[in-house]
Amino acid sequence: MSVLTSVRPPGTPSKGARAALLLVSALCAMAVQSGDARPAEAQQRVAATVPVAALAATRDAAEQPDAMRFAVGDKLRINVFERLADAEDRWANQQRAARPDASFFLHQGMSGEVVVRADWRISVPLLGTFLAANRDPAELAVEIGAAFERLINRRGVVSIDLIARQPIYVLGAVRNPGPYAFEAGLTPLHAIALAGGLRVQELDRGTAAEAVRELGRSEVSIGRLQVALAKLAVLRGGQTQTRPAVPLELVQLVGYQQAEALLAEAAMAREPVGRALQERDRAVAAAIEAARQSVAAARERLAPSDASVEQRRVRTEGMQALYQSGNVHRMTLAQVQSEFAEATDRQVAARAAVVEAERILTSLELDRSRMAAEVAAGLEAEIATLQRDIDEISGSLASGSRFASLVQPSLDAAESDTPLRFEVVRRSRTGSEIILAEPTMALQPGDLVRLLDRPAQTSRMIPRRALPPSSIRGSPAADLVATRPPTPPGMW
């Protein structure tokens, strides 16, 4: 029995091996002429006839590390030839002077394409199933040839051609994850190169420039946020007519001393407005006080007028009684009545002065109340506007933080000196196993290579900065820290 395989024994072939090579060359030429062999298959294999006496040497060569072994999913082409004796093919030998001493007959029913199953076996018609995965092609060919000889008791030659292999699969932070054709000698580093390299390399200059611009905008937004928080504290202090409290958020952003300085600056900027309001309030208060004094003076003038009218009324009534009794002349009664009318006129004028003074006082008091309401409404509007600004700035900072969180890992990975780490998922006879692979580990067909994430490191392109605390958005006044803030003189 002889076996034809697709492996190349390493080392220098012996005389028997050289003879076998000559035999295989003749066999390949005959197969190509008959149309049974495919050009692609002929390119994929290097055939060698392994005599029975040389099987041990072939088996030893197959055990070397660089020997090819079948894997699950490999697609094989198995050709089973029967070796005919010289007497059986004497006519062909007479026709062809250059024909080898032996002839071969291809058994179509036993030949064909098979795939190594998940149980590591293949099925050959009429010959049974054979363990193929993780085996050398020469060993498998020997086993199939032995089964052929047992079946028909004739010598056979078996050729095994490797048609296709399972691809490898690449996952992780690579540009083009997916399956790639397997080639002998592939390593995880080769797999990353096939997948287009690391994904972090896609961070172009435009993205880096946008990240730097976003950082600049964030720094400006943080400055605006600090000023807005300080101004908000001053406005709330003015609203309650108390000293402004240093905001806790501002302390978290810049520290207490800087927060105190910002608060003092905001108070100084607000001082002219406060002074103007105080002057306006003093003017209105002075006008109200003057109106009250006018009312009091008018009321003081009204009291004697009322007494004079009452006195004139009593006198007029007495004069009328005397006139009716004929004791007083009519001219005297007329004079008394005239005096009573004049006193009444003076009383009416005094009362009108009191009413006018009271009207002016009421108008001034209403004006003061309206002014106070306008000031309070203005403070409320300013506080609401500042709160909206703080919310918008916080939202902008949060958006910038999310953008930085997306870009920063790529920049960190691009600048990192940490070695790449790989994880290989490989199928075994009992299932799948996970291997923490070295970058130069040899891959096998069907392996899944996953690039593991690197530890996060600080990037030199985008410096770190402190982001505002999450409690900034909608922070109530109760969150303010009442400490010893500076208060400008005459502010409250």
C-alpha positions in Angstrom: 0.0 0.0 0.0 1.2 3.6 -0.8 -0.2 6.9 0.4 -0.3 10.2 -1.5 -0.5 13.3 0.7 -0.3 17.0 0.4 2.4 17.6 3.0 6.1 18.4 2.4 8.3 16.4 4.7 10.9 18.8 6.2 14.6 18.2 5.6 16.4 16.5 2.7 14.4 13.7 1.2 15.9 10.2 1.1 16.3 8.1 -2.0 13.0 6.4 -1.4 11.4 9.8 -1.0 12.9 11.0 -4.2 11.5 8.0 -6.0 8.2 8.7 -4.5 8.3 12.3 -5.8 8.9 11.0 -9.3 5.9 8.7 -8.9 3.7 11.6 -7.7 4.8 13.8 -10.5 3.7 11.2 -13.0 0.4 10.8 -11.1 -0.3 14.5 -11.2 0.4 14.7 -14.9 -2.0 11.8 -15.5 -4.7 13.4 -13.3 -4.4 16.8 -15.1 -4.7 15.1 -18.5 -7.8 13.1 -17.3 -9.4 16.3 -15.9 -9.7 14.9 -12.3 -7.2 17.4 -10.8 -7.8 21.1 -10.4 -5.1 23.8 -11.1 -6.0 25.6 -7.8 -5.7 22.4 -5.9 -2.4 21.6 -7.5 -1.1 25.1 -6.4 -2.3 24.5 -2.8 -0.5 21.2 -2.3 2.9 19.8 -2.6 2.4 16.1 -3.2 4.8 13.3 -2.1 4.4 9.6 -2.2 5.3 8.0 1.1 6.3 4.4 0.8 5.3 2.1 3.5 9.0 1.7 4.5 9.2 5.5 4.9 6.0 6.0 6.9 8.0 6.2 10.2 10.2 8.9 8.8 7.2 10.8 7.5 5.5 10.5 10.9 8.5 11.9 12.7 8.7 14.8 10.3 5.0 15.6 10.8 5.6 15.9 14.6 7.9 18.9 14.0 6.4 22.2 15.1 6.1 23.7 11.6 4.2 20.7 10.3 0.6 21.5 9.1 -2.3 19.9 10.9 -6.0 19.9 10.0 -8.5 21.9 12.1 -12.2 22.0 12.5 -13.9 23.6 9.5 -11.1 22.7 7.0 -12.4 21.7 3.6 -10.5 18.7 2.2 -10.5 17.0 -1.2 -9.8 13.2 -0.7 -8.9 11.1 -3.7 -8.6 7.3 -3.2 -6.6 5.5 -5.9 -6.2 1.8 -6.4 -2.8 0.7 -7.4 -2.9 -1.7 -10.3 -0.3 -4.4 -10.8 1.9 -4.5 -13.9 0.1 -7.5 -15.4 -3.3 -5.7 -15.0 -2.1 -2.7 -17.0 0.4 -4.3 -19.4 -1.3 -2.8 -22.5 -0.9 0.7 -21.1 2.7 0.0 -20.3 3.3 -1.1 -23.9 1.6 2.1 -25.3 3.6 4.5 -23.1 7.3 4.0 -22.9 7.7 6.8 -20.3 4.8 5.5 -18.1 5.9 4.6 -14.5 6.0 1.0 -13.5 2.7 1.3 -11.6 -0.8 2.5 -12.7 -3.6 3.9 -10.6 -7.4 3.8 -10.8 -9.4 6.6 -9.1 -12.4 5.3 -7.0 -15.0 8.1 -7.6 -17.4 6.6 -5.0 -14.8 6.9 -2.2 -13.4 10.3 -3.3 -14.8 13.7 -2.9 -14.8 16.9 -0.7 -15.3 16.7 3.0 -15.3 19.2 5.9 -13.8 18.5 9.3 -16.8 18.5 11.6 -17.0 19.9 15.1 -16.4 16.5 16.6 -13.0 16.6 14.8 -13.9 13.8 12.4 -14.6 13.4 8.6 -16.6 10.8 6.8 -15.3 8.9 3.7 -17.9 6.9 1.8 -17.6 3.2 2.3 -14.5 3.6 4.4 -16.0 5.1 7.6 -15.2 8.1 9.8 -11.7 9.2 10.8 -10.3 11.6 13.3 -8.9 14.5 11.3 -8.6 17.6 13.4 -5.2 18.2 14.9 -3.7 15.4 12.9 -0.9 15.4 10.3 -2.2 14.8 6.7 0.2 11.9 6.3 -1.2 10.1 9.4 -4.7 10.6 8.1 -3.8 9.4 4.7 -2.2 6.3 6.1 -5.3 5.5 8.2 -7.6 6.0 5.2 -5.3 3.8 3.0 -5.3 1.1 5.6 -9.2 1.1 5.6 -9.2 0.9 1.8 -6.9 -2.1 1.8 -9.0 -3.8 4.5 -12.1 -3.2 2.5 -11.1 -4.5 -0.9 -7.7 -6.2 -0.1 -6.0 -4.1 -2.7 -3.2 -1.7 -2.5 -4.3 2.0 -2.5 -2.9 5.5 -2.7 -4.7 8.3 -0.9 -4.2 12.0 -1.7 -5.5 14.7 0.6 -5.8 18.3 -0.7 -6.5 21.2 1.5 -9.1 23.3 -0.4 -10.1 26.0 2.2 -9.6 26.8 5.8 -11.8 28.6 8.4 -11.1 32.4 8.6 -9.9 34.1 11.7 -12.1 36.7 13.3 -10.8 40.1 14.7 -12.7 42.1 17.3 -11.9 45.1 19.5 -10.6 48.6 18.9 -9.6 48.0 15.2 -10.8 49.9 12.2 -12.4 47.0 10.3 -13.4 44.2 12.6 -14.6 41.0 11.0 -13.4 37.7 9.4 -10.2 37.4 7.4 -8.7 34.6 5.4 -6.3 32.4 7.4 -2.7 32.1 6.3 0.0 30.0 7.9 2.1 32.0 10.3 -0.5 34.5 11.3 -0.2 36.1 14.8 -2.4 38.5 16.7 -0.3 41.4 15.4 -0.8 40.3 11.8 -4.6 40.1 12.6 -4.6 43.7 13.8 -2.8 44.7 10.6 -5.3 42.8 8.5 -8.1 44.7 10.3 -6.7 48.0 9.3 -4.8 48.8 12.5 -5.9 50.4 15.7 -9.1 52.4 15.7 -7.5 55.2 17.6 -5.5 56.0 14.5 -8.7 57.3 13.0 -8.5 60.4 15.3 -7.4 62.9 12.7 -6.1 66.4 13.2 -9.5 67.9 12.7 -10.9 66.0 15.7 -7.9 66.8 17.8 -8.3 70.5 16.9 -12.0 70.4 17.7 -11.1 68.8 21.1 -8.7 71.6 21.8 -11.3 74.2 20.8 -13.8 72.5 23.0 -11.4 72.7 25.9 -11.0 76.4 25.3 -14.7 76.9 25.2 -15.1 74.9 28.4 -12.5 77.1 30.1 -14.4 80.2 29.1 -17.7 78.6 30.2 -16.1 77.8 33.6 -15.1 81.5 34.0 -18.6 82.6 33.1 -20.0 80.1 35.5 -17.8 81.4 38.4 -18.9 85.0 37.7 -22.6 84.0 37.4 -22.5 82.0 40.7 -20.9 85.0 42.5 -23.4 87.5 41.0 -26.3 85.1 41.9 -25.2 85.0 45.6 -25.0 88.9 45.7 -28.5 89.2 44.1 -30.0 86.8 46.6 -28.4 88.7 49.4 -29.9 91.9 48.1 -33.2 90.2 47.8 -33.2 89.2 51.5 -31.4 92.4 52.6 -28.7 90.1 54.2 -25.1 89.5 53.6 -24.4 87.3 50.5 -23.3 83.8 51.3 -20.4 82.1 49.5 -21.9 79.5 47.2 -20.7 75.9 47.9 -20.5 75.2 44.1 -18.1 78.2 43.7 -16.0 76.9 46.6 -15.8 73.5 44.9 -14.7 75.0 41.7 -12.1 77.5 42.8 -11.6 77.1 46.5 -12.8 79.3 49.4 -10.3 82.2 49.0 -10.9 82.6 45.3 -14.6 82.2 45.8 -14.5 85.0 48.5 -12.6 87.2 46.1 -15.1 86.6 43.3 -18.0 87.4 45.7 -16.3 90.6 46.7 -15.8 91.6 43.1 -19.4 90.9 42.3 -20.6 92.9 45.3 -18.4 95.9 44.2 -19.9 95.7 40.7 -23.4 95.7 42.2 -22.6 98.6 44.6 -23.6 101.4 42.2 -26.9 99.8 41.5 -27.5 99.4 45.2 -26.6 103.0 45.9 -28.9 104.3 43.2 -31.7 102.3 44.6 -30.9 103.6 48.1 -30.8 107.2 47.0 -34.1 106.8 45.2 -35.7 105.2 48.2 -34.3 108.0 50.5 -35.8 110.6 48.1 -39.2 109.0 48.2 -39.0 108.5 52.0 -38.2 112.2 52.4 -41.1 113.2 50.2 -43.4 111.0 52.2 -42.2 112.5 55.4 -42.8 116.0 54.0 -46.3 115.0 53.0 -47.0 113.6 56.4 -45.9 116.9 57.9 -48.2 118.7 55.5 -51.1 116.5 56.6 -50.3 117.2 60.2 -50.1 120.9 59.7 -53.3 121.0 57.7 -55.0 119.1 60.4 -53.7 121.5 63.0 -55.1 124.4 61.0 -58.4 122.6 60.7 -59.0 122.3 64.5 -59.2 126.1 65.2 -61.3 126.5 62.1 -63.8 124.0 63.4 -63.9 125.7 66.8 -64.5 129.1 65.1 -67.3 127.7 63.0 -68.9 126.1 66.1 -68.6 129.4 68.0 -70.1 131.4 65.1 -72.9 128.9 64.7 -73.9 129.2 68.4 -73.8 133.0 68.2 -75.8 133.1 65.0 -78.5 130.9 66.5 -78.6 133.3 69.6 -78.9 136.3 67.4 -81.7 134.8 65.4 -83.6 134.2 68.7 -83.1 137.8 69.8 -84.0 139.1 66.4 -87.3 137.1 66.4 -88.1 138.6 69.9 -87.3 142.1 68.5 -84.3 142.7 70.8 -81.7 142.8 68.0 -81.6 144.9 64.9 -81.6 143.1 61.5 -78.2 144.6 60.6 -76.6 143.0 63.6 -78.1 139.6 62.7 -76.7 140.0 59.1 -73.3 140.8 60.4 -73.3 137.7 62.7 -74.5 135.5 59.8 -71.7 136.9 57.5 -69.1 136.1 60.1 -70.5 132.5 60.4 -70.3 132.1 56.6 -66.7 133.3 56.5 -65.8 130.8 59.3 -67.5 128.0 57.4 -65.6 128.9 54.2 -62.3 128.8 56.2 -63.3 125.4 57.6 -64.0 124.1 54.1 -60.6 125.3 52.8 -58.8 123.8 55.8 -60.5 120.5 55.2 -59.6 120.6 51.5 -56.0 121.3 52.4 -56.0 118.2 54.7 -57.6 116.1 51.9 -55.0 117.3 49.4 -52.1 116.6 51.8 -53.5 113.1 52.6 -53.8 112.5 48.8 -50.2 113.5 48.2 -49.1 111.3 51.1 -51.1 108.3 49.8 -49.7 108.8 46.3 -46.1 108.9 47.6 -46.6 105.8 49.7 -48.1 104.0 46.6 -45.1 105.1 44.6 -42.8 103.8 47.2 -44.6 100.5 47.3 -44.6 100.3 43.5 -40.9 101.0 43.4 -40.2 98.3 45.9 -42.2 95.9 43.9 -40.4 96.9 40.7 -37.0 96.4 42.5 -38.1 93.0 43.8 -39.4 92.0 40.4 -36.2 93.2 38.8 -34.2 91.1 41.2 -36.3 88.1 40.6 -35.9 88.6 36.8 -32.1 88.9 37.2 -31.9 85.9 39.4 -34.0 83.9 36.9 -31.9 85.0 34.0 -28.7 84.1 35.9 -30.1 80.7 36.8 -30.9 80.1 33.1 -27.4 81.1 32.2 -26.0 78.8 34.8 -28.1 76.0 33.5 -27.0 76.6 29.9 -23.4 76.9 30.9 -23.7 73.7 32.9 -25.3 71.9 30.0 -22.5 73.2 27.7 -19.9 71.9 30.1 -21.7 68.6 30.4 -21.7 68.3 26.6 -18.1 69.2 26.4 -17.3 66.7 29.1 -19.1 63.9 27.1 -17.2 64.9 24.0 -13.9 64.8 25.9 -14.8 61.4 27.4 -15.3 60.1 23.8 -12.1 61.6 22.4 -9.8 61.3 25.5 -9.6 57.5 25.5 -8.5 57.5 21.8 -5.9 60.1 22.5 -4.7 58.3 25.6 -4.5 55.0 23.6 -2.7 56.7 20.8 -0.1 58.0 23.2 0.1 55.0 25.4 3.2 52.9 25.7 1.3 50.0 27.3 1.8 46.8 25.3 -1.2 45.5 23.3 -3.1 42.7 25.0 -4.9 40.0 23.1 -7.5 37.4 23.9 -7.9 34.4 21.6 -11.1 32.2 21.6 -10.1 28.8 20.2 -12.3 25.8 19.6 -11.3 22.6 21.2 -12.7 19.1 21.2 -14.7 19.8 24.4 -15.8 23.3 23.5 -14.2 26.8 23.3 -11.3 28.0 25.4 -10.1 31.6 26.1 -6.4 32.2 25.8 -4.5 35.3 26.9 -2.3 35.4 23.9 1.1 36.9 23.3 1.4 39.3 20.2 3.5 36.7 18.4 1.5 33.6 19.2 0.7 31.4 16.2 -3.0 31.5 15.3 -5.1 28.6 14.0 -8.0 28.5 11.6 -11.2 29.6 13.2 -9.5 31.6 16.0 -11.3 34.7 17.3 -8.8 37.5 18.2 -10.0 40.2 20.5 -7.9 43.3 21.2 -8.3 44.1 24.9 -8.7 47.6 26.1 -5.7 49.4 27.4 -5.6 51.1 30.9 -6.6 54.7 30.7 -3.8 57.2 30.9 -3.6 61.0 31.0 -3.3 62.5 27.5 -0.7 65.1 26.7 -2.9 66.6 23.9 -5.9 67.5 26.0 -5.0 68.4 29.6 -7.3 67.4 32.4 -9.5 70.1 34.1 -11.9 70.2 36.9 -15.5 70.0 35.7 -18.4 71.7 37.7 -20.3 69.6 40.2 -23.5 68.1 39.2 -25.4 70.1 41.8 -24.9 73.3 39.9 -28.0 72.9 37.8 -31.0 74.3 39.7 -29.1 74.6 43.0 -31.4 76.1 45.7 -30.5 78.9 48.0 -30.2 76.5 50.8 -27.1 75.0 49.2 -25.3 78.3 49.7 -22.7 78.3 52.5 -23.2 81.2 54.8 -19.7 82.2 55.9 -18.0 85.5 56.5 -18.1 87.2 53.0 -16.9 90.7 52.4 -19.6 93.3 52.4 -18.9 96.7 50.8 -19.8 99.7 53.1 -23.3 101.1 52.7 -24.4 98.1 50.6 -27.0 96.7 53.0 
